[in-house]
Each structure stands twice: as structure tokens, then as C-alpha cells.
């Protein structure tokens, strides 16, 4: 499946998160990051989307809704796991009413919550790889070992409990 990408329309689904990832996702739409100038937009309907972006661990009550949204997105489409919980490695992934993270995401943006500059860099990297030579989908992770974005990112105005606990120890 080859898809040349110039713009990316994203359908966001909150599958049971703590809203930390949503705040960073909304930060991508402000004047500082302005994802629309890079050809990325968040759309309201899955019929207009090219990608499904999931935040939070997929809870039992949201599993069917995520499947319905995924089925409604026209093919070819991609899955984006935004944050540690949707990647299956967050603090709420093993809860009793959770099904952990998204299965086989094409793009994983790690962090609790992820840095907006890092998220923009990872999505643009995926778009550039598919715009230039139309390679097949590849799994891009924003974890350790990769180059960080060059633009300095402002610190989020809050700190997640997991990061605060790590800093204390």
C-alpha cells in the first residue's frame, strides 16, 4: 500500500485518557506550532480523515467506538498512538477496565504527555518520508535514540504525576 502524503487529516479519539495528551494536542493548533501551515488538520468526521489519532488507554467502554471510527476512515489510513497510554506502556495500561494501547500503530509518539514539538516532528517526518519517494508505511517511534526536534519547545504548564514521581526519586 503506497500513499503519497501532502496533507494529513486527523480524526482524534479520546479513548479514556487523563486529558494530558489532549492539552498537548490542542497546543499543536496554537500560534506557536500551527500544524495547519504544515498541512496537518484535525477533522470532526472520520469520513474526511486520513489518520486515526488515539489518546489514552483503550477502555472497555471505548473499544467498540474506536473500532467504528477506524472502520469509517477511508483506506489507506494510518493509526497514530499519541502518548504512553495509547502506546500500551502508560500508567493506566494495565487497569482492570482497560485493553491497553492501540494495536499496531503506524506512528507512536511517546511521552506522558508528549511534547508538542516532538509530536509535530514525528508526524512531519512520516509525511516527508511518504511525500518524497512514496515508501511503504514504516513504524516511526519517538523514543530514545532519535534526533530531537531542533526548535525549542516551551515547557508544559503542568506536570504529569508520573514525571513528578520520577523526578522525586
CORZISUL-V60557 format. One record per pair of residues at least 12 apart in sequence whose ideal C-beta (glycine too) atoms are under 7 Angstrom apart, sorted by sequence separation. I is the first residue (numbers start at 1). J is the second residue. D is the distance in whole Angstrom. If there is no record, write none. Layout:
BEGIN
i: [I I]
j: [J J]
d: [D D]
END
This chain:
BEGIN
i: [54 88 12 88 109 87 126 86 107 125 85 86 107 52 52 87 122 107 81 122 52 81 87 90 46 79 87 49 81 118 47 52 79 80 46 51 79 80 83 84 46 50 51 52 53 54 55 79 80 81 82 84 52 54 55 57 78 81 83 84 121 51 53 56 57 78 80 83 10 12 25 56 83 118 8 10 55 83 106 110 118 7 8 9 10 11 54 82 110 117 6 10 22 57 106 107 108 109 110 9 21 108 117 11 21 57 57 63 117 60 82 116 11 17 57 59 115 9 10 13 15 17 59 60 9 15 16 58 9 10 11 12 13 14 15 16 57 58 8 11 14 15 16 8 10 15 16 57 58 113 15 57 58 16 15 113 54 112 112 15 112 13 13 25 11 78 21 11 21 17 17 15 91 3 1 33 40 35 38 33 28 24 27 23 24 28 21 24 28 20 21 24 8 8 5 5 6 4 5 3 4 4 2 24 2 1 1 20]
j: [66 100 25 101 122 101 140 101 122 140 101 102 123 69 70 105 140 126 101 142 73 102 108 112 69 102 110 73 105 142 72 77 104 105 72 77 105 106 109 110 73 77 78 79 80 81 82 106 107 108 109 111 80 82 83 85 106 109 111 112 149 80 82 85 86 107 109 112 40 42 55 86 113 148 39 41 86 114 137 141 149 39 40 41 42 43 86 114 142 149 39 43 55 90 139 140 141 142 143 43 55 142 151 46 56 92 93 99 153 97 119 153 49 55 95 97 153 48 49 52 54 56 98 99 49 55 56 98 50 51 52 53 54 55 56 57 98 99 50 53 56 57 58 51 53 58 59 100 101 156 59 101 102 62 62 160 102 160 162 66 163 66 69 82 69 137 82 73 83 83 85 86 162 76 76 116 123 120 124 120 116 113 116 113 114 119 113 116 120 113 114 119 123 127 127 130 131 130 131 130 131 134 134 156 136 136 137 160]
d: [6 4 7 3 5 5 5 5 6 6 7 5 7 6 5 7 6 5 6 5 6 5 5 6 5 6 6 5 4 6 6 7 7 6 4 6 5 7 7 6 5 6 5 5 4 6 5 5 5 5 5 7 7 7 6 4 4 7 6 5 4 6 5 5 7 7 7 6 7 6 7 6 6 7 6 7 6 6 5 7 6 4 5 6 5 6 5 6 5 4 6 7 6 6 6 5 5 5 5 5 4 7 6 5 7 5 5 6 4 5 7 6 4 4 7 5 5 6 6 7 5 3 5 7 5 7 4 7 5 5 6 5 5 5 5 6 4 5 6 7 6 7 7 6 5 4 4 6 7 7 6 6 7 5 4 6 5 5 5 6 6 6 5 7 6 7 5 6 4 7 6 7 5 5 5 5 6 6 6 6 5 5 5 7 6 6 5 5 6 4 7 7 7 6 5 4 6 6 6 6 6 5 5 7 6 7 7 5]
END
